[in-house]
Amino acid sequence: MSLQQFTIVPPGNFAKLFPVFLGGVLPVVIAAAMFLAAKDPRSWLVAAPWLILLPLIAGGLAWSMHHVRIEIEDGFFVLRRRLFPKKLAMAEIDLAQARIVDLNNQRELQPVLKISGSGLPGYRVGLFRLRNGKKGWLRLTAWQRVLVLPLHNGEFILLSPERPDAVLEALRRAG
């Protein structure tokens, strides 16, 4: 079987601007506050690591927001993302119950509590507790046309692919 790749809908404007704020604006504010308030030059040693780390963290976050893809190959579903891809055997996915939904109408699948990951308006990524009490692995950048993949262990994967119909069809053919 050949490798099939699909992309995720890009995050919303607020989510795109957050790394700019984190890596550009916040370090300038910290530096300005240190310049105005610091009486001891050694106090810059406390702020210096943050002035370096914040732009690096923001750059990694911005990069990871735009470098995610869904892959289907040789009986596996892979969500390629920053450091650790999520790889599942097709047998772990309940393809008979897989569907495309609008989360505005499917309240039981809405994320309510972040366990680990990022939760910004227009960008929810990571492990969340859903309104129905189950765990959900999310890569949501839009709430309309969300691909819902129930797993046999009771968890869910919720994704915002650019072409959810094509992803679901490819999964069913591969499964």
N, CA and C atoms as an extended XYZ file, in Angstrom:
525
Properties=species:S:1:pos:R:3:atomname:S:1:resname:S:1:resid:I:1 pbc="F F F"
N         0.843       -1.178        0.000 N   MET     1
C         0.000        0.000        0.000 CA  MET     1
C         0.887        1.240        0.000 C   MET     1
N         0.488        2.252       -0.697 N   SER     2
C         1.282        3.470       -0.755 CA  SER     2
C         0.916        4.409        0.393 C   SER     2
N         1.829        5.280        0.692 N   LEU     3
C         1.641        6.270        1.745 CA  LEU     3
C         0.642        7.324        1.282 C   LEU     3
N        -0.346        7.600        2.121 N   GLN     4
C        -1.298        8.678        1.854 CA  GLN     4
C        -1.116        9.730        2.937 C   GLN     4
N        -1.039       10.996        2.527 N   GLN     5
C        -0.841       12.088        3.478 CA  GLN     5
C        -1.956       13.110        3.339 C   GLN     5
N        -2.370       13.654        4.487 N   PHE     6
C        -3.415       14.671        4.529 CA  PHE     6
C        -2.975       15.765        5.487 C   PHE     6
N        -3.418       16.981        5.217 N   THR     7
C        -3.027       18.114        6.052 CA  THR     7
C        -4.167       18.531        6.976 C   THR     7
N        -3.791       19.260        8.012 N   ILE     8
C        -4.728       19.792        9.005 CA  ILE     8
C        -5.051       21.234        8.629 C   ILE     8
N        -6.275       21.658        8.906 N   VAL     9
C        -6.668       23.054        8.673 CA  VAL     9
C        -5.748       23.951        9.492 C   VAL     9
N        -5.206       25.023        8.920 N   PRO    10
C        -4.328       25.923        9.681 CA  PRO    10
C        -5.079       26.542       10.865 C   PRO    10
N        -4.361       26.854       11.936 N   PRO    11
C        -5.016       27.442       13.105 CA  PRO    11
C        -5.560       28.840       12.810 C   PRO    11
N        -6.459       29.294       13.684 N   GLY    12
C        -7.066       30.615       13.539 CA  GLY    12
C        -6.088       31.745       13.817 C   GLY    12
N        -6.531       32.967       13.574 N   ASN    13
C        -5.666       34.138       13.705 CA  ASN    13
C        -5.146       34.335       15.124 C   ASN    13
N        -5.992       34.142       16.146 N   PHE    14
C        -5.528       34.323       17.519 CA  PHE    14
C        -4.389       33.358       17.822 C   PHE    14
N        -4.565       32.104       17.434 N   ALA    15
C        -3.539       31.098       17.691 CA  ALA    15
C        -2.246       31.420       16.942 C   ALA    15
N        -2.369       31.981       15.749 N   LYS    16
C        -1.171       32.361       14.990 CA  LYS    16
C        -0.440       33.525       15.647 C   LYS    16
N        -1.192       34.441       16.258 N   LEU    17
C        -0.576       35.612       16.885 CA  LEU    17
C         0.012       35.312       18.260 C   LEU    17
N        -0.429       34.249       18.913 N   PHE    18
C         0.064       33.935       20.242 CA  PHE    18
C         1.583       33.729       20.272 C   PHE    18
N         2.178       32.958       19.350 N   PRO    19
C         3.637       32.829       19.368 CA  PRO    19
C         4.360       34.163       19.136 C   PRO    19
N         3.761       35.051       18.341 N   VAL    20
C         4.367       36.376       18.118 CA  VAL    20
C         4.402       37.142       19.440 C   VAL    20
N         3.301       37.077       20.187 N   PHE    21
C         3.254       37.739       21.484 CA  PHE    21
C         4.251       37.105       22.439 C   PHE    21
N         4.247       35.779       22.510 N   LEU    22
C         5.106       35.057       23.440 CA  LEU    22
C         6.590       35.274       23.146 C   LEU    22
N         6.953       35.249       21.875 N   GLY    23
C         8.371       35.326       21.523 CA  GLY    23
C         8.863       36.702       21.162 C   GLY    23
N         7.962       37.628       20.841 N   GLY    24
C         8.391       38.965       20.434 CA  GLY    24
C         8.016       40.050       21.416 C   GLY    24
N         6.748       40.131       21.755 N   VAL    25
C         6.265       41.207       22.614 CA  VAL    25
C         6.663       40.989       24.065 C   VAL    25
N         6.456       39.799       24.586 N   LEU    26
C         6.738       39.532       25.994 CA  LEU    26
C         8.211       39.751       26.366 C   LEU    26
N         9.175       39.290       25.586 N   PRO    27
C        10.568       39.580       25.930 CA  PRO    27
C        10.886       41.082       25.917 C   PRO    27
N        10.272       41.830       25.013 N   VAL    28
C        10.502       43.290       24.980 CA  VAL    28
C         9.931       43.927       26.244 C   VAL    28
N         8.757       43.484       26.675 N   VAL    29
C         8.155       44.011       27.899 CA  VAL    29
C         9.027       43.668       29.110 C   VAL    29
N         9.519       42.446       29.172 N   ILE    30
C        10.395       42.043       30.284 CA  ILE    30
C        11.670       42.888       30.286 C   ILE    30
N        12.273       43.053       29.114 N   ALA    31
C        13.500       43.845       29.021 CA  ALA    31
C        13.251       45.296       29.415 C   ALA    31
N        12.140       45.871       28.966 N   ALA    32
C        11.826       47.254       29.316 CA  ALA    32
C        11.597       47.396       30.817 C   ALA    32
N        10.886       46.458       31.414 N   ALA    33
C        10.643       46.507       32.860 CA  ALA    33
C        11.948       46.373       33.626 C   ALA    33
N        12.821       45.498       33.176 N   MET    34
C        14.124       45.341       33.831 CA  MET    34
C        14.952       46.611       33.703 C   MET    34
N        14.916       47.221       32.531 N   PHE    35
C        15.688       48.444       32.302 CA  PHE    35
C        15.205       49.580       33.210 C   PHE    35
N        13.876       49.692       33.351 N   LEU    36
C        13.314       50.779       34.150 CA  LEU    36
C        13.397       50.529       35.650 C   LEU    36
N        13.305       49.269       36.063 N   ALA    37
C        13.201       48.976       37.486 CA  ALA    37
C        14.495       48.474       38.121 C   ALA    37
N        15.397       47.938       37.346 N   ALA    38
C        16.579       47.295       37.922 CA  ALA    38
C        17.584       48.329       38.419 C   ALA    38
N        17.929       48.195       39.679 N   LYS    39
C        18.958       49.067       40.244 CA  LYS    39
C        20.300       48.336       40.275 C   LYS    39
N        20.233       47.034       40.303 N   ASP    40
C        21.436       46.209       40.338 CA  ASP    40
C        21.634       45.553       38.978 C   ASP    40
N        22.760       45.760       38.327 N   PRO    41
C        22.993       45.167       36.998 CA  PRO    41
C        22.937       43.629       37.003 C   PRO    41
N        23.188       43.029       38.161 N   ARG    42
C        23.145       41.563       38.227 CA  ARG    42
C        21.721       41.024       38.077 C   ARG    42
N        20.720       41.861       38.269 N   SER    43
C        19.347       41.394       38.135 CA  SER    43
C        19.032       40.994       36.688 C   SER    43
N        19.810       41.489       35.737 N   TRP    44
C        19.631       41.076       34.343 CA  TRP    44
C        19.923       39.594       34.162 C   TRP    44
N        20.751       39.044       35.044 N   LEU    45
C        21.059       37.616       34.961 CA  LEU    45
C        19.823       36.755       35.212 C   LEU    45
N        18.876       37.275       35.987 N   VAL    46
C        17.635       36.554       36.234 CA  VAL    46
C        16.759       36.569       34.992 C   VAL    46
N        16.691       37.692       34.297 N   ALA    47
C        15.811       37.831       33.141 CA  ALA    47
C        16.417       37.279       31.857 C   ALA    47
N        17.734       37.242       31.764 N   ALA    48
C        18.401       36.854       30.516 CA  ALA    48
C        17.961       35.489       29.982 C   ALA    48
N        17.856       34.449       30.816 N   PRO    49
C        17.412       33.164       30.259 CA  PRO    49
C        16.022       33.248       29.630 C   PRO    49
N        15.122       34.018       30.235 N   TRP    50
C        13.769       34.149       29.686 CA  TRP    50
C        13.771       34.932       28.385 C   TRP    50
N        14.656       35.895       28.283 N   LEU    51
C        14.738       36.686       27.057 CA  LEU    51
C        15.247       35.838       25.893 C   LEU    51
N        15.952       34.764       26.220 N   ILE    52
C        16.435       33.838       25.196 CA  ILE    52
C        15.438       32.697       24.974 C   ILE    52
N        14.905       32.150       26.072 N   LEU    53
C        14.016       30.987       25.971 CA  LEU    53
C        12.661       31.308       25.342 C   LEU    53
N        12.063       32.432       25.662 N   LEU    54
C        10.730       32.739       25.143 CA  LEU    54
C        10.674       32.765       23.612 C   LEU    54
N        11.621       33.424       22.936 N   PRO    55
C        11.573       33.354       21.463 CA  PRO    55
C        11.782       31.941       20.914 C   PRO    55
N        12.614       31.148       21.583 N   LEU    56
C        12.828       29.769       21.133 CA  LEU    56
C        11.566       28.926       21.317 C   LEU    56
N        10.913       29.065       22.454 N   ILE    57
C         9.663       28.335       22.707 CA  ILE    57
C         8.598       28.766       21.705 C   ILE    57
N         8.503       30.071       21.479 N   ALA    58
C         7.499       30.597       20.542 CA  ALA    58
C         7.769       30.098       19.124 C   ALA    58
N         9.020       30.057       18.730 N   GLY    59
C         9.366       29.551       17.402 CA  GLY    59
C         8.992       28.088       17.253 C   GLY    59
N         9.247       27.279       18.290 N   GLY    60
C         8.863       25.873       18.255 CA  GLY    60
C         7.360       25.697       18.191 C   GLY    60
N         6.631       26.516       18.942 N   LEU    61
C         5.171       26.445       18.921 CA  LEU    61
C         4.629       26.832       17.548 C   LEU    61
N         5.148       27.916       16.986 N   ALA    62
C         4.688       28.358       15.667 CA  ALA    62
C         4.996       27.305       14.603 C   ALA    62
N         6.165       26.719       14.675 N   TRP    63
C         6.540       25.685       13.705 CA  TRP    63
C         5.613       24.484       13.834 C   TRP    63
N         5.356       24.052       15.089 N   SER    64
C         4.548       22.846       15.291 CA  SER    64
C         3.090       23.050       14.876 C   SER    64
N         2.601       24.280       14.921 N   MET    65
C         1.220       24.552       14.512 CA  MET    65
C         1.005       24.278       13.027 C   MET    65
N         2.055       24.402       12.243 N   HIS    66
C         1.917       24.300       10.793 CA  HIS    66
C         2.575       23.065       10.190 C   HIS    66
N         3.135       22.214       11.023 N   HIS    67
C         3.820       21.026       10.505 CA  HIS    67
C         3.215       19.753       11.097 C   HIS    67
N         1.968       19.556       10.805 N   VAL    68
C         1.252       18.361       11.244 CA  VAL    68
C         0.595       17.756       10.023 C   VAL    68
N         0.653       16.449        9.931 N   ARG    69
C        -0.033       15.785        8.827 CA  ARG    69
C        -0.526       14.427        9.298 C   ARG    69
N        -1.514       13.957        8.601 N   ILE    70
C        -2.083       12.643        8.853 CA  ILE    70
C        -1.518       11.713        7.784 C   ILE    70
N        -1.045       10.550        8.209 N   GLU    71
C        -0.514        9.567        7.270 CA  GLU    71
C        -1.225        8.239        7.466 C   GLU    71
N        -1.487        7.572        6.367 N   ILE    72
C        -2.067        6.231        6.390 CA  ILE    72
C        -1.173        5.363        5.518 C   ILE    72
N        -0.611        4.318        6.141 N   GLU    73
C         0.290        3.440        5.388 CA  GLU    73
C         0.416        2.090        6.081 C   GLU    73
N         0.329        1.052        5.297 N   ASP    74
C         0.571       -0.321        5.759 CA  ASP    74
C        -0.179       -0.662        7.042 C   ASP    74
N        -1.458       -0.365        7.096 N   GLY    75
C        -2.272       -0.743        8.244 CA  GLY    75
C        -2.105        0.122        9.466 C   GLY    75
N        -1.463        1.269        9.313 N   PHE    76
C        -1.264        2.173       10.443 CA  PHE    76
C        -1.800        3.562       10.130 C   PHE    76
N        -2.324        4.190       11.164 N   PHE    77
C        -2.739        5.591       11.136 CA  PHE    77
C        -1.696        6.348       11.953 C   PHE    77
N        -1.098        7.382       11.348 N   VAL    78
C        -0.055        8.144       12.037 CA  VAL    78
C        -0.403        9.621       11.978 C   VAL    78
N        -0.389       10.246       13.150 N   LEU    79
C        -0.537       11.690       13.233 CA  LEU    79
C         0.855       12.242       13.472 C   LEU    79
N         1.455       12.771       12.409 N   ARG    80
C         2.812       13.326       12.489 CA  ARG    80
C         2.730       14.712       13.098 C   ARG    80
N         3.420       14.894       14.193 N   ARG    81
C         3.442       16.175       14.887 CA  ARG    81
C         4.813       16.367       15.494 C   ARG    81
N         5.030       17.474       16.185 N   ARG    82
C         6.349       17.843       16.666 CA  ARG    82
C         7.202       16.667       17.085 C   ARG    82
N         7.430       16.448       18.315 N   LEU    83
C         8.417       15.460       18.738 CA  LEU    83
C         7.940       14.017       18.654 C   LEU    83
N         6.716       13.770       19.071 N   PHE    84
C         6.258       12.393       19.197 CA  PHE    84
C         5.034       12.139       18.326 C   PHE    84
N         5.186       11.386       17.244 N   PRO    85
C         4.007       11.068       16.429 CA  PRO    85
C         3.092       10.099       17.169 C   PRO    85
N         1.810       10.190       16.892 N   LYS    86
C         0.842        9.233       17.453 CA  LYS    86
C         0.584        8.201       16.374 C   LYS    86
N         0.949        6.957       16.650 N   LYS    87
C         0.832        5.884       15.664 CA  LYS    87
C        -0.095        4.816       16.215 C   LYS    87
N        -1.105        4.483       15.427 N   LEU    88
C        -2.082        3.474       15.827 CA  LEU    88
C        -2.243        2.445       14.718 C   LEU    88
N        -2.386        1.199       15.121 N   ALA    89
C        -2.761        0.177       14.153 CA  ALA    89
C        -4.215        0.419       13.774 C   ALA    89
N        -4.556        0.185       12.529 N   MET    90
C        -5.924        0.405       12.061 CA  MET    90
C        -6.928       -0.403       12.885 C   MET    90
N        -6.493       -1.545       13.432 N   ALA    91
C        -7.384       -2.385       14.226 CA  ALA    91
C        -7.809       -1.708       15.529 C   ALA    91
N        -7.058       -0.686       15.975 N   GLU    92
C        -7.402        0.025       17.208 CA  GLU    92
C        -8.534        1.034       17.004 C   GLU    92
N        -8.818        1.376       15.741 N   ILE    93
C        -9.833        2.385       15.427 CA  ILE    93
C       -11.142        1.699       15.085 C   ILE    93
N       -12.225        2.167       15.686 N   ASP    94
C       -13.558        1.645       15.385 CA  ASP    94
C       -14.075        2.382       14.150 C   ASP    94
N       -13.693        1.894       12.971 N   LEU    95
C       -14.023        2.584       11.721 CA  LEU    95
C       -15.525        2.588       11.434 C   LEU    95
N       -16.251        1.636       11.975 N   ALA    96
C       -17.702        1.612       11.759 CA  ALA    96
C       -18.376        2.806       12.429 C   ALA    96
N       -17.790        3.313       13.510 N   GLN    97
C       -18.362        4.449       14.237 CA  GLN    97
C       -17.676        5.775       13.881 C   GLN    97
N       -16.650        5.743       13.046 N   ALA    98
C       -15.956        6.967       12.646 CA  ALA    98
C       -16.907        7.841       11.835 C   ALA    98
N       -16.830        9.135       12.052 N   ARG    99
C       -17.752       10.053       11.377 CA  ARG    99
C       -17.186       11.458       11.363 C   ARG    99
N       -17.873       12.312       10.615 N   ILE   100
C       -17.523       13.730       10.533 CA  ILE   100
C       -18.662       14.498       11.193 C   ILE   100
N       -18.320       15.355       12.149 N   VAL   101
C       -19.346       16.072       12.913 CA  VAL   101
C       -19.019       17.563       12.996 C   VAL   101
N       -20.012       18.323       13.387 N   ASP   102
C       -19.848       19.725       13.751 CA  ASP   102
C       -19.898       19.756       15.276 C   ASP   102
N       -18.795       20.116       15.922 N   LEU   103
C       -18.746       20.093       17.384 CA  LEU   103
C       -19.705       21.093       18.024 C   LEU   103
N       -20.146       22.085       17.272 N   ASN   104
C       -21.138       23.004       17.809 CA  ASN   104
C       -22.464       22.284       18.065 C   ASN   104
N       -22.726       21.213       17.320 N   ASN   105
C       -23.951       20.438       17.474 CA  ASN   105
C       -23.755       19.150       18.261 C   ASN   105
N       -22.538       18.690       18.402 N   GLN   106
C       -22.221       17.447       19.123 CA  GLN   106
C       -21.545       17.799       20.447 C   GLN   106
N       -22.320       18.303       21.379 N   ARG   107
C       -21.776       18.800       22.647 CA  ARG   107
C       -21.028       17.730       23.440 C   ARG   107
N       -21.457       16.472       23.334 N   GLU   108
C       -20.814       15.429       24.142 CA  GLU   108
C       -19.360       15.192       23.741 C   GLU   108
N       -18.976       15.626       22.542 N   LEU   109
C       -17.592       15.445       22.084 CA  LEU   109
C       -16.735       16.700       22.255 C   LEU   109
N       -17.294       17.753       22.803 N   GLN   110
C       -16.532       18.994       22.990 CA  GLN   110
C       -15.499       18.824       24.107 C   GLN   110
N       -14.287       19.343       23.903 N   PRO   111
C       -13.278       19.269       24.966 CA  PRO   111
C       -13.633       20.228       26.102 C   PRO   111
N       -13.480       19.744       27.346 N   VAL   112
C       -13.798       20.589       28.496 CA  VAL   112
C       -12.622       20.766       29.446 C   VAL   112
N       -11.692       19.824       29.491 N   LEU   113
C       -10.575       19.906       30.429 CA  LEU   113
C        -9.295       19.443       29.742 C   LEU   113
N        -8.295       20.312       29.741 N   LYS   114
C        -7.014       19.956       29.142 CA  LYS   114
C        -6.213       19.130       30.142 C   LYS   114
N        -5.785       17.958       29.721 N   ILE   115
C        -4.920       17.116       30.545 CA  ILE   115
C        -3.468       17.435       30.227 C   ILE   115
N        -3.144       17.487       28.938 N   SER   116
C        -1.813       17.918       28.502 CA  SER   116
C        -1.937       18.443       27.077 C   SER   116
N        -1.174       19.459       26.778 N   GLY   117
C        -1.219       20.033       25.432 CA  GLY   117
C        -1.410       21.525       25.460 C   GLY   117
N        -2.009       22.058       24.401 N   SER   118
C        -2.233       23.496       24.250 CA  SER   118
C        -3.714       23.754       24.037 C   SER   118
N        -4.215       24.763       24.700 N   GLY   119
C        -5.605       25.141       24.527 CA  GLY   119
C        -5.737       26.627       24.306 C   GLY   119
N        -5.795       27.032       23.067 N   LEU   120
C        -5.978       28.436       22.693 CA  LEU   120
C        -7.248       28.543       21.863 C   LEU   120
N        -7.854       29.713       21.812 N   PRO   121
C        -8.994       29.858       20.901 CA  PRO   121
C        -8.564       29.538       19.466 C   PRO   121
N        -9.255       28.616       18.844 N   GLY   122
C        -8.927       28.219       17.475 CA  GLY   122
C        -7.797       27.219       17.366 C   GLY   122
N        -7.348       26.668       18.510 N   TYR   123
C        -6.232       25.723       18.477 CA  TYR   123
C        -6.238       24.896       19.765 C   TYR   123
N        -6.690       23.661       19.662 N   ARG   124
C        -6.678       22.749       20.813 CA  ARG   124
C        -5.952       21.487       20.386 C   ARG   124
N        -4.847       21.232       21.071 N   VAL   125
C        -3.975       20.130       20.700 CA  VAL   125
C        -3.553       19.389       21.956 C   VAL   125
N        -3.625       18.068       21.917 N   GLY   126
C        -3.153       17.276       23.037 CA  GLY   126
C        -4.229       16.353       23.558 C   GLY   126
N        -4.081       16.003       24.815 N   LEU   127
C        -5.013       15.097       25.476 CA  LEU   127
C        -5.988       15.915       26.316 C   LEU   127
N        -7.272       15.749       26.046 N   PHE   128
C        -8.322       16.492       26.737 CA  PHE   128
C        -9.371       15.524       27.263 C   PHE   128
N       -10.078       15.942       28.301 N   ARG   129
C       -11.269       15.233       28.764 CA  ARG   129
C       -12.435       15.836       28.001 C   ARG   129
N       -13.253       14.991       27.391 N   LEU   130
C       -14.400       15.454       26.625 CA  LEU   130
C       -15.623       15.582       27.539 C   LEU   130
N       -16.628       16.287       27.067 N   ARG   131
C       -17.851       16.495       27.854 CA  ARG   131
C       -18.510       15.160       28.230 C   ARG   131
N       -18.339       14.123       27.402 N   ASN   132
C       -18.928       12.812       27.704 CA  ASN   132
C       -18.120       12.026       28.739 C   ASN   132
N       -17.042       12.619       29.265 N   GLY   133
C       -16.226       11.980       30.291 CA  GLY   133
C       -15.081       11.144       29.757 C   GLY   133
N       -15.028       10.926       28.468 N   LYS   134
C       -13.961       10.116       27.859 CA  LYS   134
C       -12.753       10.996       27.542 C   LYS   134
N       -11.621       10.347       27.299 N   LYS   135
C       -10.420       11.061       26.878 CA  LYS   135
C       -10.438       11.234       25.371 C   LYS   135
N        -9.906       12.356       24.920 N   GLY   136
C        -9.815       12.612       23.497 CA  GLY   136
C        -8.454       13.169       23.132 C   GLY   136
N        -7.852       12.597       22.096 N   TRP   137
C        -6.598       13.109       21.539 CA  TRP   137
C        -6.997       14.092       20.454 C   TRP   137
N        -6.693       15.355       20.643 N   LEU   138
C        -7.206       16.402       19.766 CA  LEU   138
C        -6.118       17.050       18.927 C   LEU   138
N        -6.506       17.420       17.738 N   ARG   139
C        -5.764       18.329       16.869 CA  ARG   139
C        -6.856       19.126       16.194 C   ARG   139
N        -7.434       20.072       16.951 N   LEU   140
C        -8.575       20.843       16.473 CA  LEU   140
C        -8.167       22.272       16.166 C   LEU   140
N        -8.437       22.675       14.952 N   THR   141
C        -8.233       24.061       14.550 CA  THR   141
C        -9.537       24.665       14.060 C   THR   141
N       -10.549       23.849       13.902 N   ALA   142
C       -11.888       24.289       13.505 CA  ALA   142
C       -12.893       23.315       14.104 C   ALA   142
N       -14.079       23.801       14.472 N   TRP   143
C       -15.081       22.938       15.102 CA  TRP   143
C       -16.088       22.395       14.103 C   TRP   143
N       -16.059       22.873       12.885 N   GLN   144
C       -16.949       22.346       11.858 CA  GLN   144
C       -16.177       21.270       11.092 C   GLN   144
N       -16.872       20.246       10.683 N   ARG   145
C       -16.286       19.158        9.897 CA  ARG   145
C       -15.070       18.537       10.592 C   ARG   145
N       -15.315       18.079       11.812 N   VAL   146
C       -14.289       17.424       12.629 CA  VAL   146
C       -14.380       15.920       12.393 C   VAL   146
N       -13.258       15.308       12.124 N   LEU   147
C       -13.189       13.859       11.954 CA  LEU   147
C       -13.079       13.226       13.333 C   LEU   147
N       -14.055       12.398       13.675 N   VAL   148
C       -14.100       11.724       14.971 CA  VAL   148
C       -13.753       10.255       14.745 C   VAL   148
N       -12.673        9.819       15.388 N   LEU   149
C       -12.238        8.427       15.283 CA  LEU   149
C       -12.322        7.786       16.664 C   LEU   149
N       -13.404        7.034       16.928 N   PRO   150
C       -13.490        6.328       18.212 CA  PRO   150
C       -12.477        5.182       18.238 C   PRO   150
N       -11.859        4.985       19.373 N   LEU   151
C       -10.928        3.879       19.540 CA  LEU   151
C       -11.615        2.775       20.337 C   LEU   151
N       -11.170        1.563       20.150 N   HIS   152
C       -11.777        0.434       20.843 CA  HIS   152
C       -11.541        0.485       22.357 C   HIS   152
N       -10.565        1.273       22.810 N   ASN   153
C       -10.313        1.385       24.252 CA  ASN   153
C       -11.197        2.444       24.918 C   ASN   153
N       -12.129        3.067       24.166 N   GLY   154
C       -13.049        4.044       24.727 CA  GLY   154
C       -12.624        5.487       24.533 C   GLY   154
N       -11.412        5.710       24.054 N   GLU   155
C       -10.932        7.066       23.800 CA  GLU   155
C       -11.345        7.499       22.394 C   GLU   155
N       -11.087        8.768       22.094 N   PHE   156
C       -11.410        9.328       20.780 CA  PHE   156
C       -10.205       10.079       20.238 C   PHE   156
N       -10.154       10.161       18.915 N   ILE   157
C        -9.238       11.080       18.240 CA  ILE   157
C       -10.122       12.051       17.480 C   ILE   157
N        -9.929       13.344       17.706 N   LEU   158
C       -10.692       14.382       17.020 CA  LEU   158
C        -9.711       15.243       16.234 C   LEU   158
N        -9.928       15.333       14.930 N   LEU   159
C        -9.007       16.035       14.043 CA  LEU   159
C        -9.751       17.024       13.161 C   LEU   159
N        -9.033       18.047       12.726 N   SER   160
C        -9.563       19.024       11.770 CA  SER   160
C        -8.782       18.938       10.464 C   SER   160
N        -8.942       17.853        9.705 N   PRO   161
C        -8.226       17.772        8.431 CA  PRO   161
C        -8.866       18.706        7.400 C   PRO   161
N        -8.072       19.107        6.414 N   GLU   162
C        -8.607       19.966        5.356 CA  GLU   162
C        -9.662       19.233        4.539 C   GLU   162
N        -9.488       17.928        4.358 N   ARG   163
C       -10.459       17.124        3.599 CA  ARG   163
C       -10.886       15.918        4.442 C   ARG   163
N       -11.787       16.116        5.404 N   PRO   164
C       -12.150       15.008        6.287 CA  PRO   164
C       -12.800       13.838        5.549 C   PRO   164
N       -13.563       14.114        4.502 N   ASP   165
C       -14.185       13.027        3.738 CA  ASP   165
C       -13.129       12.120        3.114 C   ASP   165
N       -12.083       12.722        2.565 N   ALA   166
C       -11.013       11.935        1.929 CA  ALA   166
C       -10.246       11.118        2.959 C   ALA   166
N       -10.017       11.686        4.128 N   VAL   167
C        -9.307       10.954        5.183 CA  VAL   167
C       -10.139        9.760        5.631 C   VAL   167
N       -11.425       10.002        5.880 N   LEU   168
C       -12.301        8.908        6.334 CA  LEU   168
C       -12.393        7.805        5.290 C   LEU   168
N       -12.501        8.169        4.030 N   GLU   169
C       -12.550        7.176        2.958 CA  GLU   169
C       -11.245        6.376        2.898 C   GLU   169
N       -10.113        7.057        3.013 N   ALA   170
C        -8.812        6.368        2.980 CA  ALA   170
C        -8.661        5.432        4.179 C   ALA   170
N        -9.140        5.862        5.340 N   LEU   171
C        -9.066        4.999        6.519 CA  LEU   171
C        -9.914        3.740        6.326 C   LEU   171
N       -11.101        3.904        5.796 N   ARG   172
C       -11.975        2.749        5.593 CA  ARG   172
C       -11.398        1.782        4.561 C   ARG   172
N       -10.758        2.321        3.519 N   ARG   173
C       -10.130        1.444        2.524 CA  ARG   173
C        -8.940        0.703        3.123 C   ARG   173
N        -8.174        1.395        3.979 N   ALA   174
C        -6.980        0.789        4.580 CA  ALA   174
C        -7.347       -0.181        5.688 C   ALA   174
N        -8.508        0.041        6.326 N   GLY   175
C        -8.902       -0.793        7.478 CA  GLY   175
C        -9.522       -2.053        7.007 C   GLY   175
